[in-house]
Amino acid sequence: MQSTGLQLRSTVKKEGTLELSLTSVPIPEPKPDEVVVRVEGSPINPSDLGLMFGAGDMSTAKVSGALDDPIVVASIPPSAMKSMMGRVDQSLPVGNEGAGVVVHTGSADQARALMGKTVAILGGAMYAQFRTIKASQCLVLPQGTTPAEGASCFVNPLTALGMVETMRAEGHSALVHTAAASNLGQMLNRICIEDGVGLVNIVRKQEQVDALKGIGAKHTVNSSAPTFIDDLTEALVATGATLAFDAIGGGRLAGQILSCMEVAANRTAKEYSRYGSTTHKQVYIYGGLDGGPTELVRNFGMAWGLGGWLLTAFLQKIGPGAVQQLRERVAAEIKTTFASHYDKEVSLAEALRLEEIAIYGRKATGQKYLINPNKRLAG
């Protein structure tokens, strides 16, 4: 087995620039309880782009070097450098999750049992040809599952399951989800259909409404339609949803959801209260597709909450046993409920081409990329 492999790295330079490059790194010899995985699929998720691009202004990006060894440099606005000081001049590996084949193992029985198996990993540093990791962190995929099919086993599936589990734990009975035509949104739809949970999908295009209806979604509303507020209110009345997960973050949408929840709750109120409905309405922001301020018009009473939701914090809260149950459900349904679809598969070097960055950097629905670190470079 080879002793080194390529890895995609991101560095914020003290001069105020972001540098993306491929670095040849040693492949650590596995300890007794570890395995070496040849990575053959790792998705580009919005959470990966946060580390990969940092505060870099990718519209200023320039590339140099050979096709198979590119270096991308982008400027960082001076006003944004303060938020980057904790990582200045640190070459950081990128990629939260992925899948591949175990090609080398340590001496422990648990590790040796994985030799040749296709496994999924949530371990960081996944935009790399090889990853050495504990055997216990590997999720063995069902026989016949390819690394591409299993590459998105963790972030999106566990986030979607975590939303439903949070709903149950906090006493709500139905959900609202924004940017709902995404891979994650489609998974959440399939979970809710399977589990009998009411779900209101918010999208911004009619073709996204049609796409979700095509997979069985019952309540999908278009935020760009002139009837959006009325449509959302009616969907909330129909489902009784009082909990929302918002991938957008900035703008007016979170406040609009709370306002419509208040109107929906007052439809069934038995008496008037000047403090608004006593039904608690909650919006969790879990993404930042809009980096602007979150705007609230406080017309939704006093029984409401707006907060952040993070997958890692949720997993820590529920504990290893519950996490393992969720992981096993994902593995069992990886080709159905939790199936992911990619617009394009690229190599490590191709992922650093400016024309590709311009596409996947938009984080647009229907433009999801998969990096295959061991894919041969296309001309």
ZAVEX-526019 format. One line per field, with one value per residue (C-alpha): residue number from 1; residue in one letter; chain; x, y, z. Coordinates in pm, 1 decimal, always signed. Layout:
# ZAVEX-526019
num <- [NUM, ...]
residuo <- [A, ...]
cadena <- [A, ...]
xx <- [X, ...]
yy <- [Y, ...]
zz <- [Z, ...]
# end
This chain:
# ZAVEX-526019
num <- [1, 2, 3, 4, 5, 6, 7, 8, 9, 10, 11, 12, 13, 14, 15, 16, 17, 18, 19, 20, 21, 22, 23, 24, 25, 26, 27, 28, 29, 30, 31, 32, 33, 34, 35, 36, 37, 38, 39, 40, 41, 42, 43, 44, 45, 46, 47, 48, 49, 50, 51, 52, 53, 54, 55, 56, 57, 58, 59, 60, 61, 62, 63, 64, 65, 66, 67, 68, 69, 70, 71, 72, 73, 74, 75, 76, 77, 78, 79, 80, 81, 82, 83, 84, 85, 86, 87, 88, 89, 90, 91, 92, 93, 94, 95, 96, 97, 98, 99, 100, 101, 102, 103, 104, 105, 106, 107, 108, 109, 110, 111, 112, 113, 114, 115, 116, 117, 118, 119, 120, 121, 122, 123, 124, 125, 126, 127, 128, 129, 130, 131, 132, 133, 134, 135, 136, 137, 138, 139, 140, 141, 142, 143, 144, 145, 146, 147, 148, 149, 150, 151, 152, 153, 154, 155, 156, 157, 158, 159, 160, 161, 162, 163, 164, 165, 166, 167, 168, 169, 170, 171, 172, 173, 174, 175, 176, 177, 178, 179, 180, 181, 182, 183, 184, 185, 186, 187, 188, 189, 190, 191, 192, 193, 194, 195, 196, 197, 198, 199, 200, 201, 202, 203, 204, 205, 206, 207, 208, 209, 210, 211, 212, 213, 214, 215, 216, 217, 218, 219, 220, 221, 222, 223, 224, 225, 226, 227, 228, 229, 230, 231, 232, 233, 234, 235, 236, 237, 238, 239, 240, 241, 242, 243, 244, 245, 246, 247, 248, 249, 250, 251, 252, 253, 254, 255, 256, 257, 258, 259, 260, 261, 262, 263, 264, 265, 266, 267, 268, 269, 270, 271, 272, 273, 274, 275, 276, 277, 278, 279, 280, 281, 282, 283, 284, 285, 286, 287, 288, 289, 290, 291, 292, 293, 294, 295, 296, 297, 298, 299, 300, 301, 302, 303, 304, 305, 306, 307, 308, 309, 310, 311, 312, 313, 314, 315, 316, 317, 318, 319, 320, 321, 322, 323, 324, 325, 326, 327, 328, 329, 330, 331, 332, 333, 334, 335, 336, 337, 338, 339, 340, 341, 342, 343, 344, 345, 346, 347, 348, 349, 350, 351, 352, 353, 354, 355, 356, 357, 358, 359, 360, 361, 362, 363, 364, 365, 366, 367, 368, 369, 370, 371, 372, 373, 374, 375, 376, 377, 378, 379]
residuo <- [M, Q, S, T, G, L, Q, L, R, S, T, V, K, K, E, G, T, L, E, L, S, L, T, S, V, P, I, P, E, P, K, P, D, E, V, V, V, R, V, E, G, S, P, I, N, P, S, D, L, G, L, M, F, G, A, G, D, M, S, T, A, K, V, S, G, A, L, D, D, P, I, V, V, A, S, I, P, P, S, A, M, K, S, M, M, G, R, V, D, Q, S, L, P, V, G, N, E, G, A, G, V, V, V, H, T, G, S, A, D, Q, A, R, A, L, M, G, K, T, V, A, I, L, G, G, A, M, Y, A, Q, F, R, T, I, K, A, S, Q, C, L, V, L, P, Q, G, T, T, P, A, E, G, A, S, C, F, V, N, P, L, T, A, L, G, M, V, E, T, M, R, A, E, G, H, S, A, L, V, H, T, A, A, A, S, N, L, G, Q, M, L, N, R, I, C, I, E, D, G, V, G, L, V, N, I, V, R, K, Q, E, Q, V, D, A, L, K, G, I, G, A, K, H, T, V, N, S, S, A, P, T, F, I, D, D, L, T, E, A, L, V, A, T, G, A, T, L, A, F, D, A, I, G, G, G, R, L, A, G, Q, I, L, S, C, M, E, V, A, A, N, R, T, A, K, E, Y, S, R, Y, G, S, T, T, H, K, Q, V, Y, I, Y, G, G, L, D, G, G, P, T, E, L, V, R, N, F, G, M, A, W, G, L, G, G, W, L, L, T, A, F, L, Q, K, I, G, P, G, A, V, Q, Q, L, R, E, R, V, A, A, E, I, K, T, T, F, A, S, H, Y, D, K, E, V, S, L, A, E, A, L, R, L, E, E, I, A, I, Y, G, R, K, A, T, G, Q, K, Y, L, I, N, P, N, K, R, L, A, G]
cadena <- [A, A, A, A, A, A, A, A, A, A, A, A, A, A, A, A, A, A, A, A, A, A, A, A, A, A, A, A, A, A, A, A, A, A, A, A, A, A, A, A, A, A, A, A, A, A, A, A, A, A, A, A, A, A, A, A, A, A, A, A, A, A, A, A, A, A, A, A, A, A, A, A, A, A, A, A, A, A, A, A, A, A, A, A, A, A, A, A, A, A, A, A, A, A, A, A, A, A, A, A, A, A, A, A, A, A, A, A, A, A, A, A, A, A, A, A, A, A, A, A, A, A, A, A, A, A, A, A, A, A, A, A, A, A, A, A, A, A, A, A, A, A, A, A, A, A, A, A, A, A, A, A, A, A, A, A, A, A, A, A, A, A, A, A, A, A, A, A, A, A, A, A, A, A, A, A, A, A, A, A, A, A, A, A, A, A, A, A, A, A, A, A, A, A, A, A, A, A, A, A, A, A, A, A, A, A, A, A, A, A, A, A, A, A, A, A, A, A, A, A, A, A, A, A, A, A, A, A, A, A, A, A, A, A, A, A, A, A, A, A, A, A, A, A, A, A, A, A, A, A, A, A, A, A, A, A, A, A, A, A, A, A, A, A, A, A, A, A, A, A, A, A, A, A, A, A, A, A, A, A, A, A, A, A, A, A, A, A, A, A, A, A, A, A, A, A, A, A, A, A, A, A, A, A, A, A, A, A, A, A, A, A, A, A, A, A, A, A, A, A, A, A, A, A, A, A, A, A, A, A, A, A, A, A, A, A, A, A, A, A, A, A, A, A, A, A, A, A, A, A, A, A, A, A, A, A, A, A, A, A, A, A, A, A, A, A, A, A, A, A, A, A, A, A, A, A, A, A, A]
xx <- [+0.0, +121.9, +258.2, +116.4, -202.9, -344.4, -559.5, -745.7, -637.4, -766.5, -541.8, -618.1, -300.9, -217.7, -187.2, -566.2, -598.4, -750.4, -548.7, -690.8, -443.2, -372.3, -109.5, +65.5, +32.6, +154.3, -104.4, -76.7, -21.7, -339.8, -330.3, -478.1, -834.9, -804.6, -851.3, -736.0, -1016.9, -962.3, -1210.6, -1419.9, -1699.8, -1736.4, -2017.6, -1974.6, -2221.9, -2281.7, -2111.4, -1800.2, -1793.7, -1783.2, -1443.2, -1324.9, -1389.0, -1378.8, -1445.9, -1287.5, -1453.2, -1464.9, -1553.1, -1188.5, -1047.8, -757.7, -598.5, -236.5, -29.7, -79.3, -419.0, -348.0, -195.1, -393.3, -365.3, -665.5, -617.0, -898.6, -895.0, -1060.2, -1227.2, -1043.2, -1367.9, -1394.2, -1039.0, -1121.0, -1348.9, -1068.1, -791.8, -833.1, -720.9, -458.8, -168.6, -315.9, -345.4, -681.9, -814.6, -1169.7, -1463.0, -1696.1, -1814.0, -1765.0, -1742.8, -1491.9, -1335.2, -1121.0, -780.8, -566.3, -643.1, -494.0, -455.1, -774.0, -1055.0, -1302.2, -1069.1, -972.8, -1341.1, -1378.7, -1112.2, -1253.4, -1585.7, -1750.1, -1795.8, -1922.1, -1740.3, -1813.1, -1463.1, -1345.8, -1053.8, -1252.0, -1142.8, -845.3, -745.7, -703.8, -834.5, -708.8, -981.7, -1110.4, -1306.4, -1584.9, -1641.0, -1711.7, -2066.5, -2066.8, -2291.0, -2523.7, -2374.5, -2402.9, -2393.6, -2137.4, -1927.4, -2116.6, -2448.2, -2315.8, -2112.6, -2388.8, -2474.0, -2438.1, -2484.8, -2811.8, -2973.0, -2892.7, -2997.8, -3334.6, -3383.8, -3269.5, -3538.6, -3810.2, -3661.4, -3639.8, -4004.2, -4106.2, -3884.6, -4017.6, -4384.4, -4466.5, -4668.2, -4565.4, -4282.0, -4201.3, -3884.4, -3736.2, -3520.4, -3717.6, -3634.8, -3274.3, -3132.7, -3192.5, -3544.2, -3631.3, -3500.0, -3709.8, -4016.8, -3959.2, -3906.2, -4223.0, -4429.5, -4293.4, -4341.8, -4678.2, -4554.0, -4713.1, -4466.5, -4494.0, -4230.9, -4129.5, -3953.2, -3901.7, -3984.1, -4289.4, -4075.7, -3960.1, -4323.1, -4388.6, -4078.3, -4178.8, -4535.3, -4384.5, -4230.8, -4552.5, -4529.2, -4875.7, -4807.1, -4561.0, -4576.5, -4384.8, -4232.4, -4215.1, -4588.7, -4813.3, -5036.9, -4746.3, -4861.4, -5215.0, -5087.8, -4847.7, -5117.0, -5355.9, -5083.5, -5011.5, -5379.8, -5399.6, -5092.7, -5085.9, -4711.8, -4560.8, -4192.5, -3981.6, -3626.9, -3490.2, -3193.7, -3203.8, -3119.8, -3124.8, -3415.3, -3782.2, -3875.9, -3828.8, -4046.9, -4309.2, -4328.8, -4384.0, -4649.6, -4839.1, -4813.8, -4974.7, -5259.8, -5308.4, -5311.9, -5567.5, -5803.1, -5874.4, -5830.9, -6124.7, -6076.1, -5887.3, -5561.2, -5379.3, -5053.8, -5134.4, -5180.9, -5055.6, -4935.5, -4555.5, -4412.7, -4046.3, -3812.1, -3463.9, -3211.6, -2975.4, -2825.1, -2706.5, -2800.2, -2873.4, -2592.7, -2785.3, -2966.0, -3265.8, -3561.5, -3853.2, -4178.9, -4308.1, -4670.7, -4679.7, -4752.3, -4521.3, -4517.6, -4238.0, -3872.5, -3596.8, -3270.1, -2994.7, -2984.6, -2664.0, -2638.3, -2330.6, -2492.9, -2807.8, -2608.5, -2417.9, -2745.0, -2915.7, -2611.7, -2422.4, -2697.3, -2961.7, -2710.8, -2628.8, -2998.4, -3026.6, -2711.1, -2847.4, -3172.2, -2974.6, -2765.9, -3074.4, -3255.7, -2957.2, -3102.3, -3455.7, -3537.2, -3182.2, -3079.4, -2873.4, -2842.2, -2549.3, -2532.7, -2165.4, -1873.9, -1530.4, -1175.5, -982.7, -813.2, -1137.8, -1301.7, -1053.5, -1136.2, -1289.6, -1580.3, -1677.2, -1634.7, -1866.0, -2138.6, -2117.3, -2024.5, -2375.7, -2521.9, -2816.1, -3076.6, -3006.1, -2634.7, -2490.5, -2136.8, -1957.3, -1579.0, -1416.1, -1057.3, -944.7, -1111.5, -872.8, -836.5, -1039.5, -868.0]
yy <- [+0.0, +353.4, +566.0, +907.1, +1048.3, +1380.5, +1591.8, +1917.7, +2191.0, +2541.7, +2811.2, +3168.2, +3373.4, +3664.2, +3882.4, +3856.8, +3582.5, +3235.7, +2955.5, +2621.0, +2355.2, +1983.3, +1853.0, +1516.8, +1382.9, +1060.7, +784.8, +695.3, +327.2, +209.6, +140.8, -194.2, -51.5, +157.1, +105.7, +282.7, +374.4, +455.3, +741.2, +722.1, +966.2, +1277.5, +1532.3, +1908.1, +2026.1, +2390.1, +2310.3, +2203.4, +2528.6, +2725.2, +2575.5, +2547.6, +2909.1, +3076.1, +3446.6, +3442.2, +3644.5, +3371.7, +3622.4, +3733.6, +3380.4, +3309.0, +2973.6, +2888.1, +2573.2, +2259.7, +2105.7, +1820.0, +2044.7, +2369.6, +2647.3, +2876.9, +3215.6, +3454.2, +3779.1, +3816.1, +4151.9, +4335.0, +4358.2, +3976.6, +3897.4, +3941.5, +3638.7, +3435.7, +3511.3, +3175.6, +2987.6, +3219.3, +3031.6, +2691.7, +2445.3, +2281.7, +1963.3, +1981.0, +1740.8, +1624.8, +1290.0, +1033.1, +667.2, +424.5, +81.4, -43.6, -131.6, -179.6, -252.6, -271.0, -598.1, -585.5, -820.8, -530.9, -363.1, -678.4, -763.2, -452.3, -542.3, -496.9, -359.3, -45.2, +193.4, +544.0, +785.0, +1109.9, +1204.9, +1524.3, +1551.8, +1348.5, +1535.0, +1301.5, +987.5, +789.7, +830.1, +642.5, +620.5, +408.6, +102.7, +203.4, +523.1, +327.9, +249.5, -68.7, -22.0, -296.4, -530.6, -388.2, -24.5, +188.8, +456.8, +721.9, +590.6, +590.7, +912.1, +1126.5, +886.6, +1130.6, +1506.9, +1518.8, +1193.7, +1255.4, +1619.3, +1516.5, +1247.5, +1493.5, +1739.7, +1478.2, +1361.4, +1722.5, +1771.5, +1472.3, +1561.4, +1918.0, +1822.0, +1941.1, +1732.6, +1858.9, +2044.2, +2328.0, +2315.1, +2581.8, +2531.5, +2211.5, +2085.0, +2013.2, +1662.4, +1701.9, +1830.3, +1533.1, +1296.6, +1475.3, +1434.1, +1062.0, +1025.5, +1219.0, +1020.7, +694.2, +801.4, +973.3, +1320.8, +1636.7, +1848.4, +2191.2, +2250.4, +2603.8, +2649.2, +2944.7, +2807.9, +2639.6, +2360.6, +2279.2, +2259.9, +2016.9, +1809.4, +1764.5, +1677.7, +1414.6, +1237.0, +1249.8, +1581.5, +1698.2, +2056.9, +2262.7, +2642.7, +2879.9, +3179.7, +3378.1, +3342.8, +3642.8, +3414.9, +3280.5, +3410.0, +3278.2, +2947.6, +2901.8, +2983.1, +2727.5, +2460.2, +2534.7, +2506.3, +2174.4, +2022.8, +2198.3, +2259.0, +2479.4, +2398.9, +2510.3, +2443.0, +2723.9, +2673.1, +3033.9, +3225.9, +3583.0, +3790.2, +3787.7, +3420.7, +3308.7, +3595.0, +3522.7, +3162.3, +3271.7, +3522.4, +3259.7, +3013.7, +3277.5, +3331.3, +2955.1, +2911.5, +3189.1, +3011.6, +2761.4, +2991.9, +2981.4, +3334.5, +3651.7, +3741.7, +4069.9, +3873.5, +3651.2, +3278.3, +3064.3, +2802.8, +2802.4, +2860.4, +2774.5, +2838.0, +2688.5, +2833.4, +2555.6, +2703.9, +3029.7, +3037.0, +3407.4, +3567.9, +3889.0, +3992.3, +3794.2, +4034.7, +3995.4, +4190.8, +4108.9, +4036.8, +3680.6, +3727.2, +3629.2, +3247.7, +3201.3, +3116.1, +3166.8, +2981.2, +2784.8, +2410.9, +2217.1, +1849.4, +1781.3, +1931.3, +1726.1, +1402.3, +1474.6, +1541.6, +1213.3, +995.5, +714.8, +452.8, +668.7, +787.6, +428.5, +352.5, +646.0, +536.9, +185.4, +319.4, +527.3, +227.5, +8.3, +270.8, +422.2, +341.3, +455.2, +707.0, +841.6, +821.5, +1118.4, +1246.6, +1446.6, +1683.3, +1607.3, +1395.5, +1560.2, +1473.1, +1670.0, +1877.8, +1933.7, +2057.7, +2347.9, +2461.3, +2807.2, +2709.1, +2431.3, +2652.6, +2907.0, +2639.3, +2448.4, +2762.8, +2898.0, +2618.9, +2604.3, +2328.2, +2071.4, +2153.1, +1913.9, +1792.4, +1474.0, +1467.5, +1134.8, +1181.8, +872.3, +969.1, +1008.8, +1368.0, +1443.8, +1651.2]
zz <- [+0.0, -80.0, +201.4, +104.8, -43.3, -158.0, +70.6, +5.3, +246.7, +326.4, +473.9, +578.2, +536.8, +763.5, +451.9, +416.8, +158.2, +142.2, -18.3, -133.7, -240.4, -261.4, -19.9, -17.2, +336.9, +503.5, +548.8, +919.2, +993.6, +1168.4, +1540.5, +1650.5, +1659.1, +1340.0, +966.3, +651.0, +411.3, +43.3, +7.2, -309.3, -231.8, -14.8, -63.2, -69.6, +194.5, +296.4, +629.4, +435.5, +241.8, +567.2, +648.7, +290.2, +188.1, +529.7, +477.2, +132.5, -142.0, -405.4, -678.9, -653.0, -678.1, -912.1, -988.3, -1065.1, -1098.5, -1304.4, -1382.2, -1141.3, -873.7, -865.8, -608.8, -563.0, -395.2, -300.7, -105.5, +234.2, +305.4, +587.3, +784.2, +783.7, +891.4, +1261.0, +1248.8, +1088.5, +1340.8, +1514.6, +1202.5, +1049.8, +885.9, +977.7, +690.6, +765.5, +604.6, +466.8, +430.2, +706.8, +573.9, +303.1, +214.0, +71.4, +96.9, +386.5, +239.1, +552.7, +918.0, +1262.4, +1449.3, +1660.0, +1558.8, +1521.7, +1272.9, +1081.3, +1034.3, +818.5, +561.5, +211.9, +340.3, +204.7, +496.8, +563.4, +794.1, +976.8, +1079.1, +911.3, +665.9, +411.5, +98.4, +92.5, -94.2, +228.5, +581.8, +889.6, +1152.7, +1440.8, +1331.9, +1573.7, +1372.2, +1053.6, +946.2, +739.5, +436.5, +312.1, +56.3, -293.9, -177.6, -361.2, -188.8, -387.5, -254.8, +102.0, +92.5, +247.2, +529.5, +815.7, +782.5, +587.0, +711.9, +1078.8, +1048.6, +902.1, +1167.1, +1434.5, +1331.4, +1377.0, +1708.3, +1831.6, +1735.9, +1945.3, +2241.8, +2259.3, +2235.6, +1885.6, +1641.8, +1296.1, +1123.8, +885.9, +673.3, +444.9, +135.3, +131.9, -218.6, -119.4, -76.0, +297.5, +238.5, +20.5, +289.7, +552.5, +333.0, +299.1, +676.4, +757.7, +507.1, +648.2, +1011.5, +963.2, +1061.0, +919.8, +722.0, +559.9, +289.1, +195.0, -141.4, -373.6, -720.2, -871.1, -1019.7, -665.7, -554.4, -838.7, -758.4, -394.7, -489.6, -716.5, -415.6, -215.3, -25.8, +84.1, +190.6, -16.5, -48.2, -272.2, -89.9, -415.5, -487.0, -413.2, -204.4, +6.9, +346.8, +298.8, +159.4, +450.8, +706.3, +555.9, +555.7, +922.3, +1008.3, +823.9, +993.6, +1331.4, +1286.9, +1558.0, +1501.2, +1204.7, +1089.4, +876.1, +641.1, +515.8, +834.8, +706.7, +583.8, +681.8, +643.6, +1006.4, +1124.8, +860.9, +977.0, +1338.6, +1227.7, +1028.0, +1317.6, +1540.0, +1295.4, +1264.7, +1642.0, +1687.5, +1447.7, +1726.5, +2025.7, +2270.5, +2401.0, +2310.7, +2483.3, +2430.8, +2473.4, +2177.9, +2155.1, +2443.7, +2192.3, +2186.5, +1841.3, +1775.7, +1482.5, +1478.8, +1234.6, +1128.7, +809.9, +663.0, +294.6, +348.7, +545.5, +613.4, +934.3, +1053.9, +1043.3, +1284.3, +1293.3, +1641.4, +1559.6, +1694.3, +2062.4, +2347.9, +2329.0, +2078.7, +2045.9, +1789.1, +1829.6, +1662.9, +1602.6, +1539.1, +1452.5, +1665.9, +1975.4, +1913.7, +1882.1, +2203.1, +2382.8, +2287.8, +2364.0, +2184.9, +2209.8, +2043.4, +1782.7, +1691.0, +1640.8, +1401.6, +1215.8, +1173.0, +1029.0, +780.3, +670.0, +629.9, +416.2, +230.7, -113.8, -31.6, +242.2, +261.7, -102.1, -224.1, -579.0, -715.6, -1008.0, -1071.7, -949.4, -951.4, -853.5, -590.6, -860.2, -1050.6, -729.8, -735.2, -1087.6, -1078.2, -1302.3, -1060.0, -751.0, -913.2, -934.0, -606.1, -413.4, -476.9, -257.3, -494.9, -490.7, -761.8, -786.0, -528.8, -594.6, -492.5, -462.7, -546.6, -423.1, -613.2, -942.9, -1233.0, -1347.5, -1657.6, -1921.3]
# end
